Amino acid sequence: MSQGPRSGLYAVSSALLAMSRHLEVRDVLKTIVASARELLDAQYAALGVPDDHGGFAQFVVDGVSDAQWKAIGPLPRQHGILAAMLREARPERLADVRKDPRFEGWPAAHPDMSDFLGLPVRDGDETIAALFLANKNGPRPDGGCGFTEDDEELLTILAQHAAIALTNARLYERSRELTIAEERSRLAHELHDAVSQKLFSLRLTAQAAAALVDRDPARAKGELHQVAALAAEAAEELRAAVIELRPAALDEDGLVATLRTQIQVLDRAHSARVTFTGRGVRALPAAQEEAVLRVAQEALHNALRHSAAARVDVLLEKRGPGAVLRVSDDGGGFDPTAIRSAGRHLGLVSMRDRSSGVGGTLTVESAPGKGTTIEMEVPGG
């Protein structure tokens, strides 16, 4: 901590704030590693999350180029010095890791490492990761380790906060998975209803065609054409259901593509016309994107199930560094004041909570016979 107490404390504070800013596990791991390497002025840093099969479920490095990482090859196994950090609840500070009897199995393309500082990341009694640094920058004592006792103490503090950040990120992802499962179940019911209606119509039309075959062949032929059309629509709904009930693609495809896909499915599943327009929005922070998606889904559910709308339009557009979502329908509308006083809020409380939870605002415009517009504005990153 040669920078002095004030600058040192500021650096630690910045590192801890950076770790707590992320909710995705992968982002948290990257931030932990980058913060540790910068804070302790090391050439290399890495963090491995063990799996149950002697390897690592995730392994994140900092200070290694993409070309070097590709040349290194497969993820390491839990052996040697890495295994020691996972098994033993103590730091390892070595003058030359290559001379340690536990040093083994490092790939030929692995960067040269000498002085080494590593320790387990623990959540209570459970070791959830191994964190290590190598090659301290700057002068080093003859035959000694460049990492000092102060460095070890600082990395221990960082690891304790890393455990909290990593545990919180895992809880967040688990909560999101449950929310996705609930949404998939709800969407499955909607699609099931839509397909059932198509099949019911198909059956009635087929019965009408059978009754007309002998006395009015021309009309029977028309009914059979209608049977073919209904069968094609039902097949399309089932195909859409299979596609849409796969795991949510928000992380992979982004908010705009995910919204567009889901709205296309709803447009096919309901008699109302459902449209989507995107303007200028590329990406938002993960928490904002999920909140916007959930509010859009709730607003669409209300419009399609309760408003008797013939048309529902969804708009997502850029506003400053953030974005605005607008869901408008031409349905029966309602009196927001009367709904609130009666305790029937049609998910409005949930939508407002989601919006405020990411620093956004939600407005509702509606009146009996005048349709409904729900607008959500969220800040950017």
C-alpha positions in Angstrom: 0.0 0.0 0.0 2.9 2.3 -0.9 0.5 4.9 -2.4 -0.4 6.1 1.1 -3.5 5.5 3.3 -5.9 7.8 1.5 -5.2 6.6 -2.1 -5.0 3.0 -0.9 -8.4 3.2 0.8 -9.9 4.9 -2.3 -8.6 2.1 -4.5 -10.1 -0.6 -2.1 -13.4 1.3 -2.1 -13.4 1.5 -5.9 -12.7 -2.2 -6.2 -15.5 -3.2 -3.8 -18.0 -0.8 -5.4 -17.1 -2.3 -8.8 -17.8 -5.8 -7.5 -21.2 -4.9 -6.0 -22.3 -3.1 -9.2 -22.8 -6.3 -11.2 -25.5 -8.9 -11.0 -24.4 -11.4 -13.6 -22.1 -14.1 -12.2 -19.7 -13.9 -15.1 -19.4 -10.1 -14.8 -18.8 -10.4 -11.0 -16.0 -12.9 -11.6 -14.3 -10.7 -14.2 -14.5 -7.7 -11.9 -13.1 -9.5 -9.0 -10.1 -10.7 -11.0 -9.4 -7.3 -12.7 -9.8 -5.5 -9.3 -7.4 -7.8 -7.5 -4.7 -7.5 -10.3 -5.0 -3.7 -10.4 -5.1 -3.3 -6.6 -2.1 -5.4 -5.9 -0.2 -4.4 -9.0 0.3 -7.9 -10.4 1.0 -9.1 -13.9 -1.5 -11.9 -13.8 -4.6 -12.8 -11.9 -7.1 -15.6 -12.1 -10.1 -17.0 -10.3 -11.5 -20.5 -10.6 -15.0 -21.7 -9.5 -14.8 -25.5 -9.0 -17.2 -28.0 -10.3 -18.1 -31.4 -8.8 -15.9 -33.4 -11.2 -12.4 -32.4 -10.4 -12.3 -29.4 -12.8 -13.5 -25.8 -12.9 -17.0 -24.8 -13.9 -15.7 -21.3 -14.6 -12.1 -19.9 -14.8 -11.5 -16.2 -15.4 -8.1 -14.6 -16.1 -6.8 -11.1 -16.4 -3.4 -10.1 -17.9 -3.4 -12.9 -20.4 -4.1 -12.1 -24.1 -6.7 -13.9 -26.1 -4.0 -15.5 -28.2 -2.2 -16.7 -25.1 -5.4 -18.1 -23.5 -6.2 -20.0 -26.7 -2.7 -21.5 -26.8 -2.9 -22.6 -23.1 -5.7 -25.0 -24.0 -8.4 -26.6 -21.9 -9.4 -25.3 -18.4 -7.1 -26.5 -15.6 -8.0 -29.4 -13.3 -8.1 -29.3 -9.5 -4.6 -30.4 -8.8 -1.3 -29.0 -7.5 -1.3 -25.6 -6.0 -4.9 -24.9 -7.2 -6.2 -28.0 -5.4 -4.3 -26.8 -2.2 -6.1 -23.5 -2.3 -9.5 -25.3 -2.6 -8.8 -27.8 0.1 -7.0 -25.7 2.7 -8.4 -22.5 4.3 -5.2 -20.5 4.2 -3.3 -18.2 1.8 -0.3 -19.3 -0.2 2.5 -16.8 -0.7 5.5 -18.1 -2.6 8.7 -16.6 -3.8 8.7 -18.9 -6.8 5.7 -21.1 -7.5 7.7 -23.2 -10.0 9.9 -24.5 -7.2 7.0 -25.6 -5.0 6.6 -29.4 -4.9 2.9 -29.0 -5.7 3.6 -27.2 -9.0 2.6 -29.5 -11.7 0.6 -29.9 -14.9 1.0 -26.3 -16.2 0.7 -26.2 -20.0 3.8 -25.4 -22.0 2.1 -22.3 -23.4 1.3 -20.9 -20.0 3.0 -17.6 -19.2 6.1 -17.8 -16.9 5.2 -17.2 -13.3 7.4 -16.7 -10.3 6.2 -15.0 -7.1 2.7 -16.1 -6.3 -0.1 -15.1 -3.9 -3.3 -17.3 -3.8 -6.1 -18.0 -1.4 -9.6 -19.6 -1.2 -12.7 -17.6 -1.6 -15.1 -18.9 1.1 -18.8 -18.5 1.9 -19.0 -19.7 5.5 -17.4 -23.2 5.6 -17.7 -23.7 1.8 -14.9 -22.9 -0.6 -16.6 -21.4 -3.6 -13.5 -20.3 -5.6 -9.7 -20.0 -5.7 -8.2 -16.6 -6.4 -4.5 -16.1 -7.2 -2.1 -13.5 -8.4 1.4 -13.9 -10.0 4.4 -11.8 -10.9 4.2 -8.7 -8.7 5.4 -5.6 -10.6 8.3 -3.6 -9.3 11.4 -4.5 -7.3 11.4 -7.6 -5.2 13.7 -8.8 -2.3 16.5 -11.2 -3.2 15.2 -14.7 -3.0 11.9 -13.4 -1.5 8.3 -12.9 -2.7 7.3 -9.7 -4.3 3.9 -9.9 -2.6 4.0 -8.6 1.0 2.1 -9.4 4.1 0.1 -6.2 3.5 -0.8 -7.6 0.0 -1.9 -10.8 1.5 -4.1 -9.0 4.1 -5.6 -6.8 1.3 -6.4 -9.8 -0.9 -8.0 -11.6 2.0 -10.3 -8.6 2.5 -11.0 -8.5 -1.2 -11.8 -12.2 -1.2 -14.3 -11.8 1.6 -16.2 -9.2 -0.3 -15.9 -11.2 -3.5 -17.6 -14.1 -1.7 -20.5 -11.8 -0.9 -20.7 -10.4 -4.4 -20.5 -13.9 -5.9 -23.2 -15.3 -3.6 -25.5 -12.4 -4.3 -25.0 -12.8 -8.1 -25.9 -16.5 -7.8 -29.0 -15.7 -5.8 -30.0 -13.1 -8.4 -29.6 -15.6 -11.2 -31.5 -18.3 -9.3 -34.4 -15.8 -8.7 -34.4 -14.9 -12.4 -34.5 -18.5 -13.4 -37.6 -19.0 -11.2 -39.2 -15.9 -12.8 -38.4 -17.3 -16.3 -40.0 -20.6 -15.4 -43.1 -18.9 -14.2 -43.3 -16.9 -17.4 -42.8 -19.9 -19.5 -45.7 -21.6 -17.7 -48.0 -18.6 -18.2 -47.0 -18.4 -21.9 -47.6 -22.1 -22.3 -51.2 -21.7 -21.0 -51.8 -18.8 -23.4 -50.5 -20.8 -26.4 -52.4 -23.9 -25.3 -55.6 -21.8 -25.3 -54.9 -20.4 -28.7 -54.1 -23.8 -30.3 -57.2 -25.3 -28.6 -59.4 -22.7 -30.2 -57.9 -23.3 -33.6 -58.5 -27.1 -33.2 -62.1 -26.6 -32.1 -62.8 -24.5 -35.1 -61.1 -27.1 -37.3 -63.3 -29.8 -35.9 -66.5 -27.8 -36.5 -65.5 -26.9 -40.0 -64.7 -30.5 -40.8 -68.1 -31.6 -39.6 -69.8 -29.0 -41.7 -67.8 -30.2 -44.8 -68.9 -33.8 -44.1 -72.5 -32.8 -44.0 -72.3 -30.9 -47.3 -70.4 -33.4 -49.3 -73.5 -35.0 -50.9 -75.9 -32.1 -51.2 -73.6 -29.2 -51.9 -70.1 -30.3 -53.1 -69.0 -26.8 -54.0 -69.6 -25.5 -50.4 -68.0 -28.7 -49.0 -64.9 -28.0 -51.1 -64.8 -24.4 -49.6 -65.1 -25.8 -46.1 -62.3 -28.3 -46.7 -60.1 -25.4 -47.9 -60.9 -23.7 -44.5 -60.0 -27.0 -42.7 -56.5 -26.9 -44.4 -56.0 -23.3 -43.5 -57.0 -23.9 -39.8 -54.7 -26.9 -39.7 -51.8 -24.8 -41.0 -52.4 -22.1 -38.4 -52.6 -24.7 -35.6 -49.3 -26.2 -36.7 -47.7 -22.8 -36.8 -48.9 -22.1 -33.2 -47.4 -25.4 -32.0 -44.1 -24.6 -33.7 -44.1 -21.1 -32.1 -44.8 -22.7 -28.7 -41.8 -25.1 -29.1 -39.5 -22.2 -30.0 -40.8 -19.7 -27.4 -40.7 -22.2 -24.5 -37.0 -22.7 -24.7 -35.0 -20.8 -22.1 -35.3 -17.0 -22.4 -32.8 -15.5 -24.8 -32.5 -12.1 -23.2 -28.8 -12.6 -22.4 -27.9 -13.9 -25.8 -30.2 -12.0 -28.1 -30.8 -8.7 -26.2 -33.9 -6.9 -25.3 -35.1 -5.8 -28.7 -34.8 -9.2 -30.4 -36.4 -10.9 -27.4 -39.4 -8.5 -27.3 -39.8 -8.8 -31.1 -39.9 -12.6 -30.9 -42.4 -12.8 -28.0 -44.7 -10.2 -29.6 -44.7 -12.1 -32.9 -45.8 -15.2 -31.0 -48.6 -13.3 -29.2 -49.7 -11.8 -32.5 -50.2 -15.3 -33.9 -51.8 -16.7 -30.7 -54.5 -14.0 -30.3 -57.1 -12.5 -32.5 -55.9 -9.0 -31.7 -53.2 -7.4 -33.9 -50.0 -7.1 -31.8 -47.1 -5.0 -33.3 -43.6 -4.1 -32.2 -41.5 -1.1 -33.2 -37.9 -0.6 -32.0 -36.1 2.7 -32.4 -32.4 3.3 -31.6 -32.2 1.0 -28.5 -29.1 -1.3 -28.7 -28.4 -2.4 -25.2 -29.2 -1.4 -21.6 -27.8 -2.7 -18.3 -29.0 -6.2 -17.5 -31.3 -5.2 -14.7 -33.0 -2.5 -16.8 -33.5 -4.9 -19.7 -35.1 -7.5 -17.5 -37.4 -5.0 -15.9 -38.5 -3.6 -19.3 -39.2 -7.1 -20.6 -41.3 -8.0 -17.5 -43.3 -4.8 -17.6 -43.9 -5.4 -21.3 -45.1 -8.9 -20.7 -47.4 -7.8 -17.9 -48.9 -5.0 -19.9 -49.4 -7.3 -22.9 -51.1 -9.9 -20.7 -53.5 -7.3 -19.4 -54.3 -5.9 -22.8 -54.9 -9.3 -24.4 -56.8 -10.9 -21.6 -58.8 -8.1 -20.0 -59.3 -5.2 -22.4 -61.0 -6.9 -25.4 -58.5 -4.9 -27.6 -58.5 -5.3 -31.4 -55.0 -3.9 -31.6 -52.0 -3.6 -29.2 -48.9 -1.6 -30.2 -45.5 -1.9 -28.4 -42.8 0.8 -28.9 -39.3 0.7 -27.5 -37.2 3.8 -28.3 -34.1 5.5 -27.1 -34.5 8.5 -24.8 -31.2 10.1 -23.8 -28.9 7.5 -22.3 -32.0 5.3 -21.4 -35.1 4.0 -23.1 -38.9 4.3 -23.1 -41.3 1.4 -23.4 -44.9 2.2 -24.5 -47.7 -0.4 -24.7 -50.9 1.0 -26.1 -54.2 -0.8 -26.8 -57.6 0.3 -28.2 -59.6 -1.8 -25.7 -62.2 -1.0 -23.1 -59.9 1.0 -20.8 -60.6 1.6 -17.2 -60.6 4.3 -14.5 -57.1 4.1 -12.8 -58.5 5.8 -9.7 -61.4 3.4 -9.3 -59.2 0.4 -9.9 -56.7 1.6 -7.3 -59.4 2.3 -4.7 -61.1 -1.0 -5.3 -57.8 -2.9 -4.8 -57.9 -4.3 -8.4 -54.7 -3.1 -10.0 -54.2 -5.6 -12.9 -50.5 -5.9 -12.1 -50.0 -2.1 -12.0 -48.3 -2.4 -8.6 -46.0 -5.1 -9.8 -45.1 -3.0 -12.9 -44.4 0.1 -10.8 -42.2 -1.9 -8.4 -40.2 -3.3 -11.3 -39.8 0.2 -12.8 -38.8 1.9 -9.6 -36.5 -0.9 -8.7 -34.2 0.0 -11.6 -34.6 3.8 -11.2 -37.3 4.2 -13.7 -40.8 5.7 -13.8 -44.1 4.2 -14.9 -47.2 6.2 -16.1 -50.6 4.9 -16.9 -53.2 6.7 -19.1 -56.6 5.1 -19.5 -60.3 5.9 -19.4 -63.4 3.8 -19.9 -63.9 3.2 -23.6 -60.6 5.0 -24.5 -58.1 2.3 -24.4 -54.9 2.2 -22.2 -51.3 3.3 -22.6 -48.6 2.2 -20.2 -45.3 4.0 -20.5 -42.1 3.0 -18.7 -38.9 5.1 -18.8 -35.6 3.7 -17.5 -32.2 5.3 -17.3 -29.2 4.0 -19.1 -25.9 2.6 -17.6 
